[in-house]
Amino acid sequence: MLYGIDKEGSVVTKMDQKPVQKTKQTTLQKDSGTIRQVGSFGKQIVDQLIKDNIPATPENYAIYFEKMLEEKPLRQRQTIQKIVEAESLEGEIYAAHIENNIKESFKQIKTILETVSNMYNKIAKLKSLTRQKKEELANGAGKIALVSYEESLEETVHALEQQQKSIKAHYGEIAENIKYFHANSIFDPKYDVYNRNHLFKAIETEKKNIGTFGYESCLLAFKVDDAALAQVKQPKDRELVIKNIARMILRRSRRSDIVAHLGNDVFIILLKHTKLEQAERVIESIDQMIGYTNFIVDSQNIEISLEYAADKIVTNQTREQMLSALLNQLH
């Protein structure tokens, strides 16, 4: 199956085709040994940044922090990780939740407006019915009462027509706001990871940084193997399996990694300051995690496997070219 990225940035198939993991807050006691250990580790990070000719900006420091922490012994890694978890605010994840709530609010607003519109249509039908009855009773005893009723109804309908014009104007403004909101959103509510918008912006930023500082970063693509997914019969169950896998991979990722849903159930991980060999080790780690996980659907154990592809980010290609080439390597 071949893949491509169209002008809209969507995944196109051609036949031969962080989100939201809440961190548990940890309470730590002040310990001079731990403080010295973290301080020494911090100095090592700055020294490595200077050695690699990378600016010691907060973002680069955070990336190297995670990258170098993975290479530390388990005991030291756990000690430092507890401190990180204790002070984490989960700012972007909180923003992603708020964004999703706003989207749901927009849906409710649209529903309310549609209801008002339906009410107007019903009243319009009532007006038509009244006119019809007036004609039927034109020569009857109820003529005067009916004419009076129609006059009142005409006045009400006129007011409703003015309200409808106002509603349409406000609805148009809301529709434009929703368009803008979707165009600038960063969260994929279907799978609880970043969306394509955020991924594209992150790739462009990383390309500029690579061009300036000369380091390497990689893109990793993954999707659930079609044969494995075919074992799950119900669409809702398939979606749940994919969502759980995306969450698992998000949890094991570094804070600097961008895990995003590109579309068509294909996911991309942007691995900053990561060589291709290191990306291959990430694939091995994910594959091992999936292999050790039991997926139960309708009381049956489903064997799930993923297809992977990895490549480094290059500055002489567009993001669409890089992503299309990457997706066509999925195996």
C-alpha positions in Angstrom: 0.0 0.0 0.0 1.4 3.4 -1.0 0.9 6.6 0.9 1.1 10.3 0.1 0.4 13.7 1.7 -1.9 16.0 -0.3 -1.9 19.8 -0.4 -4.2 19.9 2.6 -1.8 17.8 4.6 -4.0 14.7 4.7 -2.8 11.1 4.4 -3.8 9.8 1.0 -3.7 6.1 0.2 -3.0 4.8 -3.3 -3.6 1.2 -4.3 -0.6 -0.2 -6.5 -1.7 3.4 -0.8 1.6 15.1 24.9 -1.7 14.9 25.3 -3.2 13.4 27.5 -1.5 11.4 30.1 -1.8 12.9 33.6 1.4 12.7 35.6 1.0 11.6 39.2 2.3 14.3 41.5 5.1 13.1 43.8 6.0 14.5 47.2 9.7 14.6 47.9 11.8 15.3 51.0 14.8 17.6 50.8 17.9 15.5 50.4 21.4 17.0 50.0 22.7 13.9 48.3 19.9 14.0 45.7 20.4 17.7 45.2 24.2 17.2 44.5 23.4 14.3 42.2 20.9 16.4 40.1 23.3 19.3 40.1 26.1 17.1 38.8 23.8 15.8 36.1 22.8 19.3 35.2 26.5 20.3 34.7 27.0 17.2 32.5 24.1 18.3 30.3 25.5 21.8 29.8 28.9 20.4 29.1 27.5 18.1 26.5 25.5 20.9 24.8 28.7 23.0 24.5 30.6 20.0 23.2 27.9 19.4 20.6 27.9 23.1 19.7 24.2 23.4 20.6 22.9 26.5 22.3 22.0 25.9 26.0 18.5 27.2 25.6 15.7 25.9 28.0 14.2 23.8 25.2 17.6 22.2 24.1 18.5 21.7 27.8 15.2 19.8 28.3 15.8 17.6 25.3 19.3 16.7 26.4 18.0 16.2 29.9 15.7 13.4 28.7 18.2 12.1 26.2 21.1 11.8 28.7 18.8 10.6 31.5 18.0 7.5 29.5 21.7 6.5 29.5 22.0 6.7 33.3 21.8 3.7 35.7 18.3 2.7 36.7 18.6 3.8 40.3 19.9 7.3 39.4 17.3 7.6 36.6 14.5 6.8 39.0 15.7 9.3 41.6 15.9 12.2 39.1 12.6 11.1 37.4 10.8 11.5 40.8 12.0 15.1 41.1 10.8 15.8 37.5 7.4 14.3 38.2 7.0 16.2 41.5 7.5 19.6 39.8 5.6 18.9 36.6 2.7 21.2 35.7 1.6 19.4 32.6 0.9 22.8 30.9 0.4 21.6 27.4 -1.7 18.6 28.4 -3.9 20.9 30.5 -4.3 23.1 27.4 -5.2 20.1 25.3 -8.0 19.2 27.7 -9.3 22.7 27.7 -9.2 22.8 23.9 -11.2 19.6 23.7 -13.8 21.0 26.1 -14.1 24.2 24.0 -14.7 22.0 20.9 -17.5 20.2 22.7 -19.0 23.6 23.7 -19.0 24.6 20.1 -21.0 21.5 19.2 -23.5 22.4 21.9 -23.9 25.9 20.5 -24.5 24.6 17.1 -27.1 22.2 18.4 -28.9 25.1 20.2 -29.0 27.1 17.0 -30.3 24.2 15.0 -33.0 23.8 17.5 -34.0 27.4 17.3 -34.1 27.1 13.5 -36.4 24.1 13.7 -38.7 26.0 16.1 -39.0 28.8 13.5 -39.8 26.3 10.7 -42.6 24.8 12.9 -44.0 28.2 13.5 -43.9 28.9 9.8 -45.8 25.8 9.2 -48.4 26.9 11.8 -48.8 30.2 10.0 -49.4 28.4 6.7 -52.0 26.1 8.4 -53.7 29.1 9.9 -54.0 30.8 6.5 -55.5 27.6 5.1 -58.1 27.4 7.9 -59.0 31.1 7.4 -59.9 30.3 3.8 -61.9 27.4 4.8 -63.9 29.4 7.4 -64.1 32.6 5.4 -67.9 32.6 5.4 -68.3 30.9 8.9 -69.0 32.2 12.4 -65.3 32.0 13.4 -64.1 34.3 10.7 -63.6 37.4 13.0 -61.7 35.4 15.6 -59.6 33.7 13.1 -58.6 37.0 11.4 -57.7 38.4 14.8 -55.6 35.4 15.6 -53.8 35.6 12.2 -52.9 39.3 12.9 -51.3 38.3 16.2 -49.6 35.5 14.5 -48.2 37.7 11.7 -46.8 40.0 14.4 -45.1 37.1 16.2 -43.7 35.7 13.0 -42.3 39.1 11.9 -40.5 39.2 15.2 -39.2 35.7 14.7 -37.9 36.6 11.3 -35.9 39.5 12.7 -34.5 37.1 15.4 -33.6 34.6 12.8 -31.6 37.2 10.8 -29.8 38.0 14.0 -29.1 34.3 14.8 -27.8 33.7 11.3 -25.4 36.7 11.6 -24.1 35.4 15.0 -23.9 31.9 13.7 -21.8 33.1 10.8 -19.4 34.7 13.2 -19.2 31.5 15.3 -18.6 29.4 12.2 -15.6 31.6 11.3 -14.3 31.3 14.8 -14.6 27.5 14.7 -12.8 27.4 11.4 -9.9 29.5 12.9 -9.9 27.4 16.0 -9.6 24.1 14.1 -6.9 25.5 11.9 -4.8 26.4 14.9 -5.7 23.6 17.3 -2.9 21.2 18.5 -4.9 18.3 19.9 -6.5 15.2 18.3 -9.5 14.3 20.5 -10.0 11.0 18.8 -6.7 9.5 20.0 -5.6 11.9 22.7 -2.3 12.9 21.1 -1.2 15.9 19.1 -2.8 16.6 15.7 -1.4 17.2 12.2 -1.4 21.0 12.6 0.9 20.8 15.6 3.1 18.2 13.9 3.6 20.2 10.8 4.6 23.3 12.8 7.0 21.3 14.9 8.6 19.8 11.7 9.1 23.2 10.2 10.6 24.6 13.4 12.9 21.6 13.7 14.0 22.0 10.1 15.1 25.5 10.8 17.0 24.5 13.9 18.7 21.7 12.1 19.7 24.0 9.3 21.1 26.5 11.9 22.9 24.2 14.3 23.6 21.1 12.3 22.3 18.4 14.7 20.1 15.4 13.7 16.5 14.7 14.4 14.3 11.9 13.2 10.7 11.1 12.2 9.2 7.8 13.2 6.0 6.5 11.7 3.9 3.7 13.0 0.5 2.1 12.4 -1.3 -1.1 13.5 -0.7 -3.9 11.0 -3.8 -4.4 8.9 -3.9 -8.2 9.4 -3.6 -7.7 13.2 -6.4 -5.1 13.2 -8.6 -7.4 11.0 -9.0 -9.6 14.1 -11.1 -6.9 15.7 -14.5 -7.0 14.1 -16.3 -3.9 15.5 -15.1 -0.4 14.3 -15.5 1.0 17.8 -13.3 -1.8 19.2 -10.7 -1.2 16.5 -10.6 2.5 17.3 -10.3 1.7 21.1 -7.3 -0.6 20.4 -5.5 2.1 18.3 -6.3 4.7 21.0 -4.8 2.5 23.7 -1.7 1.9 21.6 -1.2 5.6 21.0 -1.6 6.3 24.7 1.0 3.6 25.6 3.5 5.1 23.2 2.8 8.6 24.4 3.5 7.4 28.0 6.8 5.9 27.1 8.0 8.9 25.0 10.3 11.6 26.2 8.6 14.9 27.1 10.4 16.5 24.1 9.0 14.0 21.6 6.0 15.0 19.5 3.5 12.1 19.2 0.8 13.0 16.6 -2.0 11.5 14.6 -1.3 12.3 11.0 -4.5 10.8 9.7 -5.9 7.5 8.4 -4.8 5.9 11.7 -1.1 6.6 11.0 1.0 8.2 13.7 4.2 10.1 13.6 6.8 10.7 16.4 9.1 13.6 16.0 12.3 12.6 17.9 14.4 15.7 18.5 18.2 15.5 18.8 18.0 11.8 17.8 20.2 9.9 15.3 18.7 7.2 13.1 20.4 4.5 15.1 18.7 5.8 18.2 15.4 5.9 16.5 15.8 2.3 15.6 16.3 1.6 19.3 13.1 3.5 20.0 11.3 1.2 17.6 12.7 -1.9 19.3 11.6 -0.5 22.7 8.0 0.1 21.4 7.9 -3.3 19.7 8.9 -5.0 22.9 6.3 -3.0 24.9 3.5 -4.0 22.5 4.7 -7.6 22.5 4.4 -7.8 26.3 0.9 -6.2 26.3 -2.3 -8.3 26.2 -5.1 -6.8 24.1 -8.4 -8.2 25.2 -11.5 -7.7 22.9 -14.7 -9.5 23.6 -13.0 -11.8 26.0 -10.5 -12.8 23.4 -6.8 -12.1 23.4 -5.8 -10.3 20.2 -2.2 -10.4 19.0 -1.3 -6.9 17.8 1.8 -5.9 15.8 2.8 -2.5 14.4 4.4 -1.4 11.2 7.3 1.0 11.5 9.4 3.4 9.5 12.1 5.9 10.5 14.1 8.5 8.7 16.1 11.6 9.6 14.8 15.1 8.9 16.5 16.8 6.0 16.3 20.5 5.2 16.2 20.2 1.4 12.8 18.5 1.3 9.3 19.7 2.2 7.5 18.2 5.1 5.1 16.6 2.6 8.0 15.0 0.7 9.6 13.7 3.9 6.3 12.3 5.3 5.3 10.7 2.0 8.7 8.9 1.7 8.5 7.9 5.3 5.0 6.4 5.0 5.9 4.4 2.0 8.6 2.7 4.1 6.0 1.3 6.5 6.4 -2.4 6.8 
